[in-house]
Amino acid sequence: MSKYATTIVIDSGPGETRGALLRAGVAWDVVHHRDAEPSLVGAVYRGRVRKVDHGLNGAFVEIGQGPEAYLRARDASDPADKMPRNARIGERVNEGAKIDVRVVADGFADKGPRIARLSPDPVHADRPAPDCLESPPSAVDLILDRFASGDTEKIICGDAAIENAARAWVAAGELPELASGITRGSGDLFAKHDIEDEIEAALSQRVRIPGGAELVIDMAEAMCVIDINSAGAVGKSGRASRDVNQKAMPEIARQLRLRNIAGAIVIDALKMSARDDRNRVLSALRNALKDDPGACHVLGITNLGLIEMTRTRTGLSLADRMLTPASAPGLSVDAAAYAGLRAVVREAAAKPSGGYRLLVSQPVAEALGDRLQGARDQAAQTVGRLDIVVEADRTNDRFEVMLGSA
């Protein structure tokens, strides 16, 4: 077994499919694919260029799905052409042009998805623009596309449908050796493998590091700042700061990936005077980030001892997915609704009953009766009768499952 051997856990609940990447039993990455917010990654569209923005060196393309997609200059050349890599966007596309593109990252907030240009397929020569030429892959395929590698040892599946999809993905791909590692799990896989605890911890500000040090992670609109606190940790005489900083780098890499933090990132490391010490810490960080699916660039250390880096956005951050934007963060309405439905399914497996009541806040009830009705119906198909009961004094995250119908 490689020291980097990984396990992929894929489980489904009402209205969503979740995947996690584990290394040595610890979660390094988590994704949520929700039926109410389908991913477009991997879909192919014939789009129409609406605007070429020379200042951004990119173009905005209408693909017929929500906000216009964004095409960077580096992704805008027809792969069949031999265009220099440094060519500007105006040399690659013109406003009004019809181009075929693939979605490489979902949009977030009010921003559209990011796309990359493809060579046109003659099969689709007569298709209009905008138009969908290929639908996005399934949630299981997207999870395996993101996580699976030659280091993958196991794929643990939550049900027969996931297992069948995983076997089909392996059979059609370049990793046939993974077929022997596909297994079926039982129960709540995210709870059983401590992934739920890892998600909860990744939504907090402070992270303990083995040896006594800790990270303090502050998210601002413009950047993420990570402070390394020694907190009593010690190292060898004369290089204590370097030792603590080096030990922190793998955990920083894990937290960036697990939380899906993107954009400008500043790490306030412990002060190091020797150039060799600084270079060793930078090397440790680059090594820990080398297989991150978000492109990472470690820029160096400033005179103030701040490590500067960037990480390309690959979708919503974990906090954006799970928390409501408030001065006192709590579970978002959708996250609470999905968690409540999973709790009902767990309760039904442990205590069969003629019906179940899910006691929730008013906003959660409204979501389950509207945009998340499909997820509620899936849960009811599994457990039988399911009544949603509103209690005015409940916050979003204070849901409760009761036996018996209303």
C-alpha positions as CSV (number, residue, x, y, z in Angstrom):
1,M,0.0,0.0,0.0
2,S,1.3,3.4,-0.9
3,K,1.7,5.8,2.0
4,Y,-0.7,8.1,0.1
5,A,-3.4,5.4,-0.4
6,T,-6.8,6.9,-0.3
7,T,-10.4,5.8,0.3
8,I,-13.4,7.3,-1.4
9,V,-16.7,7.3,0.4
10,I,-19.9,8.0,-1.6
11,D,-23.3,8.0,0.1
12,S,-26.8,9.3,-0.7
13,G,-29.6,10.9,1.2
14,P,-32.9,12.4,0.3
15,G,-32.1,14.9,-2.5
16,E,-28.3,14.7,-2.4
17,T,-25.2,12.6,-3.0
18,R,-22.1,13.3,-1.0
19,G,-18.5,12.2,-1.5
20,A,-15.4,12.3,0.7
21,L,-11.8,11.6,0.1
22,L,-10.0,10.0,3.0
23,R,-6.2,9.7,3.6
24,A,-5.2,7.4,6.5
25,G,-8.9,7.6,7.7
26,V,-8.9,11.5,7.7
27,A,-11.1,13.5,5.4
28,W,-9.2,15.7,2.9
29,D,-12.0,16.7,0.6
30,V,-15.8,16.7,0.7
31,V,-18.4,17.4,-2.0
32,H,-22.1,17.8,-2.0
33,H,-24.2,17.2,-5.1
34,R,-27.8,18.4,-4.5
35,D,-30.7,17.7,-6.8
36,A,-32.0,21.2,-6.3
37,E,-28.6,22.7,-7.3
38,P,-27.3,20.4,-10.1
39,S,-23.7,20.7,-11.1
40,L,-22.9,21.7,-14.7
41,V,-19.3,20.5,-14.6
42,G,-18.5,18.3,-17.5
43,A,-21.4,19.4,-19.6
44,V,-20.8,20.5,-23.2
45,Y,-22.6,23.5,-24.7
46,R,-22.7,25.4,-28.0
47,G,-22.4,28.9,-26.7
48,R,-22.5,32.4,-28.2
49,V,-19.9,35.0,-27.2
50,R,-21.8,38.0,-25.8
51,K,-18.9,40.2,-24.6
52,V,-15.1,40.2,-25.0
53,D,-13.6,42.0,-22.0
54,H,-10.1,43.1,-22.9
55,G,-9.5,44.4,-19.3
56,L,-10.2,40.9,-17.8
57,N,-8.6,39.2,-20.8
58,G,-11.7,37.0,-21.0
59,A,-15.1,36.6,-22.6
60,F,-18.7,36.1,-21.4
61,V,-20.5,33.4,-23.2
62,E,-24.2,32.6,-23.2
63,I,-24.8,28.9,-22.8
64,G,-28.5,28.9,-21.9
65,Q,-28.0,28.1,-18.2
66,G,-28.3,30.9,-15.7
67,P,-25.7,33.7,-15.7
68,E,-23.3,33.9,-18.7
69,A,-20.3,31.6,-18.4
70,Y,-16.8,33.0,-18.2
71,L,-14.0,32.0,-20.7
72,R,-10.4,32.9,-19.8
73,A,-8.0,33.8,-22.6
74,R,-5.9,30.8,-21.7
75,D,-8.9,28.5,-22.2
76,A,-10.2,30.2,-25.3
77,S,-8.2,28.8,-28.2
78,D,-9.7,26.1,-30.4
79,P,-7.5,23.1,-29.4
80,A,-7.1,22.3,-33.1
81,D,-5.4,25.7,-33.7
82,K,-1.8,26.5,-32.9
83,M,-2.4,29.7,-31.0
84,P,0.4,31.1,-28.8
85,R,-0.3,30.6,-25.1
86,N,0.0,34.3,-24.4
87,A,-2.4,35.4,-27.1
88,R,-5.0,37.9,-25.9
89,I,-8.7,37.2,-25.8
90,G,-9.4,39.4,-28.8
91,E,-7.1,37.2,-30.9
92,R,-9.1,34.1,-29.9
93,V,-12.8,34.9,-30.0
94,N,-15.1,37.6,-31.4
95,E,-18.4,38.8,-30.1
96,G,-21.3,37.0,-31.6
97,A,-19.2,33.9,-32.5
98,K,-20.6,30.4,-31.8
99,I,-18.2,28.2,-29.9
100,D,-18.3,24.8,-28.3
101,V,-17.3,24.7,-24.6
102,R,-17.1,22.4,-21.6
103,V,-17.9,23.6,-18.1
104,V,-14.9,23.1,-15.8
105,A,-16.2,24.9,-12.7
106,D,-19.6,25.7,-11.4
107,G,-20.7,29.2,-10.8
108,F,-21.2,30.7,-7.3
109,A,-23.2,33.7,-5.9
110,D,-24.2,35.7,-9.0
111,K,-21.3,34.5,-11.1
112,G,-21.7,32.0,-14.0
113,P,-19.7,28.8,-14.5
114,R,-16.1,28.8,-15.9
115,I,-15.7,27.1,-19.3
116,A,-13.0,25.9,-21.7
117,R,-13.2,25.9,-25.4
118,L,-13.5,22.6,-27.4
119,S,-12.9,21.8,-31.1
120,P,-16.3,21.6,-32.8
121,D,-17.7,18.1,-33.4
122,P,-19.0,17.7,-36.9
123,V,-21.9,15.6,-35.5
124,H,-23.3,18.8,-33.9
125,A,-22.6,21.1,-37.0
126,D,-26.3,22.1,-37.4
127,R,-27.0,22.7,-33.7
128,P,-28.0,26.3,-32.7
129,A,-26.5,28.5,-30.0
130,P,-27.0,28.4,-27.1
131,D,-27.7,24.6,-26.8
132,C,-26.6,21.7,-24.6
133,L,-24.6,19.2,-26.6
134,E,-23.8,16.8,-23.8
135,S,-25.5,16.7,-20.4
136,P,-23.3,16.8,-17.3
137,P,-22.1,13.5,-15.8
138,S,-23.9,11.9,-12.8
139,A,-23.0,12.9,-9.3
140,V,-21.2,9.6,-8.7
141,D,-19.1,10.2,-11.9
142,L,-18.3,13.7,-10.9
143,I,-17.1,12.5,-7.4
144,L,-14.9,9.8,-8.9
145,D,-13.6,12.2,-11.6
146,R,-12.5,14.5,-8.8
147,F,-11.1,12.0,-6.3
148,A,-10.0,8.7,-8.0
149,S,-6.4,8.2,-8.8
150,G,-3.8,5.5,-8.9
151,D,-3.4,5.9,-5.1
152,T,-7.1,5.0,-4.5
153,E,-7.4,1.8,-2.5
154,K,-11.2,1.6,-1.8
155,I,-14.4,3.0,-3.0
156,I,-17.1,2.5,-0.3
157,C,-20.6,2.9,-1.7
158,G,-23.8,3.6,0.3
159,D,-26.2,1.7,-1.8
160,A,-26.6,-0.6,-4.9
161,A,-27.2,2.4,-7.3
162,I,-24.0,4.0,-6.2
163,E,-22.1,0.8,-6.5
164,N,-23.4,0.1,-10.0
165,A,-22.5,3.6,-11.1
166,A,-19.0,3.3,-9.6
167,R,-18.4,0.0,-11.4
168,A,-19.7,1.4,-14.6
169,W,-17.3,4.4,-14.2
170,V,-14.3,2.2,-13.5
171,A,-15.2,-0.1,-16.5
172,A,-15.3,2.9,-18.8
173,G,-12.2,4.6,-17.6
174,E,-8.5,4.3,-17.2
175,L,-8.4,2.8,-13.7
176,P,-9.7,-0.8,-14.1
177,E,-7.7,-1.9,-11.1
178,L,-10.1,0.0,-8.9
179,A,-12.9,-2.6,-9.6
180,S,-11.6,-4.9,-6.8
181,G,-11.6,-2.1,-4.3
182,I,-15.3,-1.2,-4.7
183,T,-17.4,-2.3,-1.7
184,R,-20.8,-1.7,-0.2
185,G,-21.0,-0.1,3.1
186,S,-24.0,0.0,5.5
187,G,-25.6,2.6,7.7
188,D,-24.7,6.3,7.8
189,L,-21.2,6.1,6.1
190,F,-20.4,9.8,6.8
191,A,-21.0,9.3,10.5
192,K,-19.3,5.8,10.6
193,H,-16.1,7.2,9.1
194,D,-16.2,10.4,11.2
195,I,-16.7,12.6,8.2
196,E,-19.6,14.4,9.8
197,D,-17.2,15.4,12.6
198,E,-14.6,16.5,10.1
199,I,-17.2,18.7,8.4
200,E,-18.2,20.3,11.7
201,A,-14.6,20.9,12.6
202,A,-13.9,22.5,9.2
203,L,-16.6,25.1,9.8
204,S,-14.9,26.3,12.9
205,Q,-12.2,29.0,13.1
206,R,-9.5,27.1,15.1
207,V,-7.7,23.8,14.2
208,R,-5.4,21.9,16.5
209,I,-2.2,20.5,15.1
210,P,-0.5,17.5,16.6
211,G,2.4,18.6,18.8
212,G,0.5,21.5,20.4
213,A,0.3,24.2,17.8
214,E,-2.9,25.5,16.2
215,L,-4.2,27.3,13.1
216,V,-6.6,30.2,13.3
217,I,-8.4,30.6,9.9
218,D,-10.1,33.9,9.2
219,M,-12.2,34.3,6.1
220,A,-12.7,37.8,4.7
221,E,-14.3,38.9,1.4
222,A,-11.0,39.7,-0.2
223,M,-8.8,36.9,1.2
224,C,-8.2,34.2,3.7
225,V,-5.7,34.7,6.5
226,I,-4.3,31.7,8.4
227,D,-2.4,32.4,11.6
228,I,0.0,29.7,12.9
229,N,0.1,29.9,16.7
230,S,2.8,27.9,18.5
231,A,0.5,27.4,21.5
232,G,3.3,25.9,23.6
233,A,4.6,23.6,20.8
234,V,8.3,23.1,20.9
235,G,11.0,22.2,18.3
236,K,14.7,21.6,18.4
237,S,16.9,24.4,19.8
238,G,17.5,27.1,17.3
239,R,14.9,26.0,14.8
240,A,11.7,25.8,16.8
241,S,9.8,28.2,14.5
242,R,10.8,26.2,11.4
243,D,9.7,22.9,13.0
244,V,6.3,24.2,14.0
245,N,5.8,25.9,10.6
246,Q,6.8,22.7,8.8
247,K,4.4,20.6,10.8
248,A,1.6,23.1,10.0
249,M,1.9,22.9,6.2
250,P,0.2,19.5,5.6
251,E,-2.7,20.6,7.8
252,I,-3.0,23.9,6.0
253,A,-3.1,22.1,2.7
254,R,-5.8,19.8,4.1
255,Q,-7.9,22.6,5.4
256,L,-7.7,24.6,2.2
257,R,-8.9,21.6,0.2
258,L,-11.5,20.4,2.8
259,R,-13.0,23.9,3.2
260,N,-12.5,24.6,-0.6
261,I,-10.9,28.0,0.2
262,A,-10.0,29.9,-2.9
263,G,-8.5,33.2,-4.0
264,A,-5.7,35.1,-2.2
265,I,-4.4,33.3,0.9
266,V,-1.9,34.7,3.4
267,I,-0.3,32.5,6.0
268,D,1.1,34.3,9.0
269,A,3.9,31.8,9.9
270,L,6.2,32.0,12.9
271,K,9.2,34.2,12.4
272,M,12.2,32.5,10.7
273,S,15.5,34.3,10.2
274,A,17.4,31.8,8.2
275,R,16.8,31.6,4.4
276,D,17.2,27.8,4.5
277,D,14.5,27.5,7.1
278,R,12.1,29.6,5.0
279,N,12.9,27.6,1.8
280,R,12.2,24.3,3.7
281,V,8.8,25.5,4.9
282,L,7.9,26.8,1.4
283,S,8.9,23.4,-0.1
284,A,6.8,21.6,2.5
285,L,3.8,23.6,1.6
286,R,4.3,23.1,-2.2
287,N,4.7,19.4,-1.6
288,A,1.5,19.2,0.5
289,L,-0.5,21.0,-2.2
290,K,0.8,19.2,-5.3
291,D,-2.3,17.0,-5.9
292,D,-4.9,19.6,-5.0
293,P,-7.6,19.8,-7.7
294,G,-7.6,23.6,-7.3
295,A,-4.5,25.1,-9.0
296,C,-2.3,26.4,-6.2
297,H,0.6,28.9,-6.6
298,V,2.9,29.5,-3.6
299,L,4.4,33.0,-4.3
300,G,6.9,33.2,-1.5
301,I,7.5,34.9,1.9
302,T,7.4,38.6,2.5
303,N,9.7,40.7,4.7
304,L,7.0,40.4,7.4
305,G,7.2,36.6,7.3
306,L,3.9,36.2,5.5
307,I,3.5,33.4,3.1
308,E,1.5,34.4,0.0
309,M,-0.3,32.0,-2.2
310,T,-3.4,31.6,-4.4
311,R,-5.8,28.8,-5.0
312,T,-8.2,28.6,-8.0
313,R,-11.9,28.4,-7.1
314,T,-13.6,25.1,-8.0
315,G,-17.1,25.9,-6.8
316,L,-18.7,27.0,-3.5
317,S,-16.6,26.8,-0.3
318,L,-17.7,24.4,2.4
319,A,-18.8,27.4,4.5
320,D,-20.8,28.8,1.6
321,R,-22.5,25.4,1.1
322,M,-23.2,24.8,4.8
323,L,-23.6,28.1,6.7
324,T,-25.9,31.0,6.4
325,P,-24.1,34.4,6.0
326,A,-24.7,36.0,9.4
327,S,-22.8,37.6,12.2
328,A,-23.4,34.4,14.2
329,P,-23.2,31.6,11.6
330,G,-25.5,28.7,11.8
331,L,-26.7,26.0,9.4
332,S,-28.2,27.4,6.2
333,V,-31.9,26.5,5.6
334,D,-31.0,24.0,2.9
335,A,-28.2,22.3,4.9
336,A,-30.6,22.0,7.9
337,A,-33.3,20.5,5.7
338,Y,-31.0,17.9,4.2
339,A,-29.6,17.1,7.7
340,G,-33.1,16.7,9.0
341,L,-34.1,14.3,6.2
342,R,-31.0,12.2,6.9
343,A,-31.9,12.1,10.6
344,V,-35.4,10.8,9.6
345,V,-33.9,8.0,7.5
346,R,-31.5,7.0,10.3
347,E,-34.3,7.0,12.8
348,A,-36.5,4.8,10.5
349,A,-33.7,2.3,10.1
350,A,-33.3,2.1,13.9
351,K,-36.9,2.4,15.0
352,P,-39.5,1.3,12.4
353,S,-42.8,3.1,12.8
354,G,-46.0,3.8,11.0
355,G,-45.0,7.4,10.5
356,Y,-42.5,10.1,11.4
357,R,-42.6,13.8,12.3
358,L,-39.8,16.2,11.5
359,L,-40.0,19.2,13.8
360,V,-38.3,22.2,12.0
361,S,-38.2,26.0,11.8
362,Q,-40.5,27.9,9.5
363,P,-37.8,28.6,6.8
364,V,-36.8,24.9,6.7
365,A,-40.5,23.8,6.4
366,E,-41.0,26.2,3.6
367,A,-37.9,24.9,1.7
368,L,-39.1,21.3,2.2
369,G,-42.5,22.3,0.8
370,D,-41.1,24.1,-2.2
371,R,-37.6,23.8,-3.8
372,L,-36.6,20.7,-1.7
373,Q,-40.0,18.9,-2.2
374,G,-38.2,16.3,-4.3
375,A,-35.8,15.5,-1.5
376,R,-38.7,15.3,1.0
377,D,-40.6,12.9,-1.3
378,Q,-37.5,10.7,-1.6
379,A,-37.3,10.4,2.2
380,A,-41.0,9.6,2.4
381,Q,-40.5,6.8,-0.1
382,T,-37.8,5.3,2.2
383,V,-39.5,5.7,5.6
384,G,-43.3,5.8,4.8
385,R,-45.4,8.7,6.0
386,L,-43.4,11.8,6.8
387,D,-45.0,14.9,8.3
388,I,-43.2,18.2,8.5
389,V,-44.2,20.1,11.7
390,V,-43.3,23.8,12.2
391,E,-42.4,25.0,15.6
392,A,-41.9,28.8,15.7
393,D,-39.2,28.8,18.4
394,R,-36.9,26.5,16.6
395,T,-33.7,27.7,14.8
396,N,-32.7,26.1,11.5
397,D,-30.3,23.7,13.1
398,R,-32.6,22.6,16.0
399,F,-34.7,20.0,14.1
400,E,-36.0,16.9,15.8
401,V,-37.4,13.6,14.7
402,M,-40.5,12.1,16.5
403,L,-42.2,8.8,16.0
404,G,-45.8,8.7,14.7
405,S,-47.7,10.9,12.3
406,A,-49.1,14.3,13.1
